[in-house]
């Protein structure tokens, strides 16, 4: 079955992938945040990185659920 998904599906899937990869990388390479932004508000104690991982994980879950909803809509409209 060839599904015709909306553009929003691809946006949500891409953002879900991006946030998931960043959430997975951050515990192993926490200094990437300081390297990219040049900002170090927690002076390397890891507090900010912990909150960022939690936020990225929450964003990943939301994006995946939204993409799944768009996928389901495409399959319902295809079968109707």
C-alpha positions as CSV (number, residue, x, y, z in Angstrom):
1,X,0.0,0.0,0.0
2,X,1.4,3.4,-1.0
3,X,0.4,6.0,1.6
4,X,0.1,9.7,0.6
5,X,1.2,11.4,3.8
6,X,1.1,15.1,4.4
7,X,4.0,17.5,4.5
8,X,3.5,17.8,8.3
9,X,4.3,14.1,8.7
10,X,7.7,14.7,7.2
11,X,8.3,17.8,9.4
12,X,7.3,15.9,12.5
13,X,9.3,12.8,11.6
14,X,12.4,14.9,10.9
15,X,12.1,16.8,14.1
16,X,11.4,13.6,16.0
17,X,14.6,12.1,14.5
18,X,16.7,15.2,15.2
19,X,15.6,15.5,18.8
20,X,16.0,11.8,19.4
21,X,19.5,11.8,18.1
22,X,20.4,14.9,20.2
23,X,18.9,13.3,23.3
24,X,20.9,10.1,22.7
25,X,24.2,12.0,22.0
26,X,24.0,14.4,25.0
27,X,24.6,11.9,27.8
28,X,27.8,10.7,26.0
29,X,29.0,14.0,24.7
30,X,27.5,16.6,27.0
31,X,30.0,19.3,26.0
32,X,28.6,19.6,22.5
33,X,26.1,22.2,23.8
34,X,28.9,24.5,25.0
35,X,30.9,23.9,21.8
36,X,28.0,24.8,19.6
37,X,26.6,27.7,21.6
38,X,29.6,28.9,23.5
39,X,27.3,29.2,26.5
40,X,28.1,27.4,29.8
41,X,25.6,28.5,32.5
42,X,26.2,25.5,34.8
43,X,30.0,25.6,34.7
44,X,30.3,21.9,33.6
45,X,28.3,20.4,36.5
46,X,25.9,18.7,34.1
47,X,22.6,20.2,35.4
48,X,21.8,21.9,32.2
49,X,22.6,18.8,30.1
50,X,20.3,16.7,32.2
51,X,17.4,19.2,31.7
52,X,18.2,19.3,28.0
53,X,18.1,15.5,27.6
54,X,14.8,15.4,29.4
55,X,13.4,18.2,27.2
56,X,14.7,16.6,24.0
57,X,13.2,13.3,25.0
58,X,9.9,14.9,25.7
59,X,10.0,16.7,22.3
60,X,10.9,13.4,20.6
61,X,7.9,11.6,22.1
62,X,5.6,14.5,21.1
63,X,6.9,14.6,17.5
64,X,6.7,10.8,17.1
65,X,3.1,10.8,18.4
66,X,2.2,13.7,16.0
67,X,3.8,11.9,13.1
68,X,2.0,8.7,14.0
69,X,-1.3,10.6,14.0
70,X,-0.5,11.9,10.5
71,X,0.4,8.4,9.3
72,X,-2.9,7.1,10.7
73,X,-4.9,9.9,9.0
74,X,-3.3,9.0,5.7
75,X,-4.2,5.4,6.0
76,X,-7.8,6.2,7.0
77,X,-8.2,8.7,4.1
78,X,-6.7,6.1,1.7
79,X,-9.1,3.4,2.8
80,X,-12.2,5.7,2.7
